[in-house]
């Protein structure tokens, strides 16, 4: 969705855990098509991808484990809505000085505003 909805920098990195869905060759091909580098931490070492691990923990705890999905399509749509309309736009993060990811993104995209702060 990020590649579809935004232009990605040539140095963009996709961070994930070592789940089988992220180590599958078809997924690696998708990353290559979008010119993304993949970052997967070593087994048992959480620090390399701590931010990705934190995201997936929040997603699972705040949404997935609280919802029964009748179909895969329902799960896909619900998780996408959670990310786009809650996690990115309303959920404040201590690692972002209690701003939302959208606020940080908007600030990054506006160099004049970035230099003021």
trRosetta pair geometry for C-beta under 8 A, 3 or more apart (Angstrom, degrees):
i j d omega theta_ij theta_ji phi_ij phi_ji
1 4 5.5 -58 -145 40 33 111
1 5 5.8 8 164 -2 70 117
1 80 6.8 148 -72 -133 157 108
1 84 7.8 -97 152 -68 151 115
2 5 6.3 -69 -134 49 23 94
2 6 5.6 -36 -174 38 65 112
2 8 6.7 73 135 -78 101 114
3 6 7.4 -68 -106 59 14 71
3 8 5.9 -37 -107 -21 69 130
3 34 4.3 -68 -115 -135 151 137
3 36 7.5 -96 -75 -41 122 125
8 12 4.3 -35 174 -28 112 158
8 34 6.8 52 35 167 150 103
8 35 7.4 170 88 76 121 96
8 36 6.9 -33 143 -82 158 95
9 12 5.0 136 62 -49 74 86
10 35 6.7 -46 -136 140 63 131
11 37 7.8 -21 -170 8 47 123
12 35 7.6 86 48 105 104 80
12 36 5.3 -55 101 -118 102 83
12 37 7.2 166 95 24 50 79
13 36 6.9 128 -127 -173 20 83
13 37 4.8 -35 -111 74 75 98
13 38 7.5 138 -163 -110 72 10
13 39 5.1 36 173 -18 117 120
14 31 5.7 -115 22 -120 145 119
14 36 4.8 52 -21 155 109 133
14 37 7.1 -179 20 84 73 44
14 38 5.4 -28 66 -109 100 61
14 39 6.7 178 82 22 45 78
15 39 4.7 -26 -102 72 67 115
15 49 4.9 164 -175 -137 106 99
15 51 6.4 49 103 75 160 97
15 52 3.8 -149 126 -51 106 131
16 19 7.0 -89 160 32 111 95
16 22 4.1 -161 126 -139 150 157
16 38 7.2 -34 24 -160 108 92
16 39 7.3 140 22 77 61 64
16 40 5.9 -22 72 -97 83 82
16 49 6.8 -37 75 -159 16 152
16 52 5.5 -138 -98 178 22 148
16 56 8.0 80 -149 -50 66 136
17 22 6.7 133 69 29 54 149
17 40 7.4 53 156 -143 16 82
17 41 7.3 -36 -130 37 50 101
17 49 6.4 -177 -84 102 52 144
17 52 6.3 -169 -42 122 67 113
17 53 5.9 93 -78 -93 105 77
17 56 6.1 -70 -14 23 123 163
18 22 6.9 -131 -144 72 18 115
18 23 6.2 24 -167 -44 64 126
18 40 5.6 98 -91 -177 72 112
18 41 6.9 -97 -43 66 100 69
18 43 6.1 -37 9 -87 170 73
19 22 5.1 80 65 13 82 101
19 23 7.2 -175 91 0 39 92
20 23 5.9 -68 -138 48 35 100
20 24 6.2 60 158 -52 68 94
21 24 6.0 -30 -150 -3 28 121
21 27 6.5 105 160 -57 58 150
22 27 5.9 -127 -136 125 32 159
22 38 7.7 157 174 -158 97 124
22 40 6.5 157 127 -99 121 120
23 27 7.4 47 41 57 10 129
23 28 7.8 15 -165 -47 32 108
23 40 6.8 82 -83 -126 91 165
24 27 4.6 87 68 4 89 106
24 28 7.2 -159 94 -7 46 85
25 28 5.4 -51 -148 36 39 115
25 29 6.5 45 152 -23 67 101
26 29 5.6 -50 -154 32 34 115
26 30 6.8 39 147 -21 63 100
27 30 5.5 -48 -154 30 37 114
27 31 6.7 38 149 -17 65 101
28 31 5.7 -51 -153 35 35 113
28 32 6.5 38 149 -20 66 104
28 38 6.6 -63 -120 -27 78 155
29 32 5.5 -51 -147 35 35 113
29 33 6.4 39 153 -23 65 102
30 33 5.7 -51 -150 32 32 113
30 34 6.7 11 156 -1 63 108
31 34 6.1 -72 -153 48 31 98
31 36 4.4 -95 -163 71 83 103
31 37 7.6 67 166 -140 121 2
31 38 5.3 27 170 -58 170 104
32 35 7.3 30 -174 -79 35 33
32 36 7.7 -95 -62 47 20 68
39 48 7.1 -152 168 153 105 104
39 49 6.2 158 124 -88 102 105
39 52 7.8 172 91 -20 105 147
40 49 7.1 -17 -141 -46 29 146
41 45 5.3 -138 168 88 112 89
41 46 6.8 92 120 -126 164 21
41 47 7.4 150 -135 62 141 47
41 48 3.5 156 -108 65 104 120
41 49 4.3 -127 -26 3 116 104
41 53 8.0 -26 17 -46 144 117
42 45 4.4 37 68 29 95 124
42 48 6.8 98 13 2 74 146
45 48 5.9 53 119 -3 107 106
46 49 7.3 -90 -168 63 48 71
46 50 5.9 75 144 -94 83 75
46 53 5.5 -11 -160 -25 97 175
47 50 5.4 -9 -142 -47 37 112
49 52 4.2 -37 174 43 102 117
49 53 5.6 111 110 -27 86 92
50 53 5.5 -55 -143 39 31 113
50 54 6.2 35 155 -24 65 105
51 54 5.6 -52 -148 33 30 114
51 55 6.6 34 152 -21 63 103
51 95 7.1 -164 -110 127 97 167
52 55 5.6 -51 -150 33 34 114
52 56 6.4 26 156 -13 67 105
53 56 6.1 -57 -146 40 30 105
53 57 6.2 33 154 -21 64 108
54 57 5.7 -54 -146 36 29 113
54 58 6.4 29 155 -18 64 106
54 95 7.7 94 100 -8 169 146
55 58 5.9 -60 -153 36 29 109
55 59 6.3 29 153 -20 66 107
55 87 7.7 75 -148 -172 89 141
56 59 5.5 -49 -143 36 35 115
56 60 6.2 32 158 -16 66 106
57 60 6.0 -58 -147 40 28 107
57 61 6.0 14 161 -8 66 115
58 61 6.1 -63 -137 46 26 102
58 62 5.4 1 174 1 67 121
58 87 7.0 123 119 -120 128 116
58 91 7.7 120 173 167 143 158
59 62 6.7 -61 -122 48 15 94
59 63 5.8 -44 -169 40 55 113
59 64 6.1 43 141 -13 78 112
59 79 7.0 44 -166 -146 116 102
59 82 7.0 116 -135 116 81 136
59 83 7.4 -1 -107 -76 114 92
59 87 7.3 -11 -85 -80 82 150
60 63 7.4 -75 -113 56 8 72
60 64 4.8 -46 -127 49 49 121
60 65 5.5 52 167 -23 72 105
61 65 6.2 -11 -113 31 30 126
62 66 7.3 -52 159 8 25 130
62 82 7.5 150 106 -167 105 129
63 66 6.2 -94 -157 43 17 102
63 67 6.1 -11 170 -4 64 125
63 78 7.2 169 177 142 119 102
63 79 6.6 131 124 -109 143 68
63 82 4.6 9 -99 -123 158 161
64 67 6.3 -78 -143 42 24 101
64 75 7.8 46 -125 -151 90 103
64 79 7.0 21 -77 -93 94 108
67 75 7.9 146 110 -114 123 74
67 78 6.2 -177 160 151 163 155
69 72 7.4 71 142 -93 128 24
69 74 4.9 170 -159 93 85 106
69 75 3.8 26 -147 -67 160 93
69 78 6.8 -140 -101 26 107 141
70 74 5.4 59 50 15 77 158
71 74 4.6 104 56 1 79 100
71 75 7.2 -141 98 -2 47 84
72 75 5.6 -54 -153 36 36 113
72 76 6.3 40 149 -23 67 104
73 76 5.5 -50 -147 33 33 115
73 77 6.4 28 157 -14 65 106
74 77 6.1 -57 -147 39 29 107
74 78 6.1 25 157 -17 65 112
75 78 5.9 -60 -143 40 27 109
75 79 6.1 22 162 -15 65 111
76 79 6.3 -63 -147 39 22 105
76 80 6.3 22 157 -18 62 111
77 80 5.8 -57 -147 38 28 112
77 81 6.4 28 156 -18 64 106
78 81 5.8 -55 -150 36 30 110
78 82 6.4 34 151 -22 64 105
79 82 5.5 -49 -147 33 35 115
79 83 6.4 31 155 -17 66 104
80 83 5.9 -56 -148 37 30 108
80 84 6.0 12 162 -5 67 115
81 84 6.2 -63 -134 48 26 99
81 85 5.4 -22 -176 24 67 119
81 86 7.6 53 136 -3 67 98
82 85 7.2 -67 -113 54 10 80
82 86 5.2 -40 -161 38 53 122
82 87 6.0 51 144 -17 74 106
83 86 7.4 -16 -54 53 6 79
83 87 4.9 -36 -133 43 43 127
83 88 6.1 47 161 -20 62 105
84 87 7.8 32 -4 47 17 88
84 88 5.9 -22 -135 31 28 129
84 89 7.3 23 157 -12 46 114
85 88 7.7 18 -29 49 13 93
85 89 6.0 -35 -150 34 32 129
85 90 7.6 15 154 -2 52 113
86 89 7.0 -54 -94 50 5 84
86 90 5.4 -54 -149 47 48 113
86 91 5.9 52 151 -30 73 107
87 90 7.9 4 -24 50 8 74
87 91 5.0 -27 -133 26 39 135
87 101 7.2 16 136 14 75 129
88 91 7.7 36 -5 37 15 95
88 100 6.6 80 159 166 37 106
88 101 4.7 -71 -138 68 65 117
88 102 5.1 87 153 -46 83 95
89 100 5.8 40 -165 166 17 152
89 101 7.9 -57 -54 59 34 83
89 102 4.7 29 -102 -9 60 147
90 100 6.3 40 -23 -104 5 139
91 100 6.3 107 64 -122 46 90
91 101 7.9 16 71 0 88 93
92 96 7.5 -140 -170 71 62 107
92 98 4.7 19 171 -167 125 63
92 99 6.4 -168 -138 118 84 1
92 100 5.8 -70 -90 -67 54 65
93 96 4.2 60 76 19 106 106
93 98 7.1 -166 68 -106 34 28
93 99 7.0 -33 45 67 81 51
93 100 7.2 104 1 -120 90 31
93 101 6.9 52 -1 -51 135 76
94 97 7.9 35 -172 -85 36 14
94 98 6.3 12 -103 -68 44 71
96 99 4.6 -99 131 57 106 85
96 100 7.4 -67 99 85 148 3
96 101 6.8 -143 -69 -81 168 51
96 103 7.6 127 148 72 129 103
96 104 5.1 -88 -155 -55 126 137
99 103 4.1 -117 179 83 110 133
99 104 5.4 129 104 -50 128 86
99 107 7.9 -7 167 -7 163 137
100 103 4.7 102 53 2 77 100
100 104 7.2 -145 93 -1 44 84
101 104 5.7 -57 -150 39 36 111
101 105 6.1 39 152 -22 69 107
102 105 5.5 -53 -144 38 32 114
102 106 6.2 34 156 -20 66 105
103 106 5.8 -53 -145 36 29 110
103 107 6.3 29 155 -18 63 107
104 107 5.7 -55 -148 37 30 112
104 108 6.3 32 153 -21 64 107
105 108 5.7 -56 -148 36 30 111
105 109 6.3 23 156 -15 66 110
106 109 5.8 -59 -145 40 30 108
106 110 6.3 8 160 -3 65 113
106 113 7.9 -10 133 73 81 156
107 110 6.2 -71 -144 47 27 97
107 113 5.6 -117 -138 110 67 120
107 114 5.7 116 164 -83 81 79
107 117 6.9 -16 -158 18 130 146
108 114 6.6 66 -112 -84 31 130
110 113 4.0 35 110 20 118 115
110 114 6.4 159 91 -22 64 86
111 114 5.2 -55 -143 35 36 118
111 115 6.5 35 161 -21 68 102
112 115 6.2 -56 -154 31 29 107
112 116 7.0 30 150 -22 61 104
113 116 5.7 -55 -156 28 37 114
113 117 6.9 22 155 -9 69 103
114 117 6.4 -62 -152 40 31 99
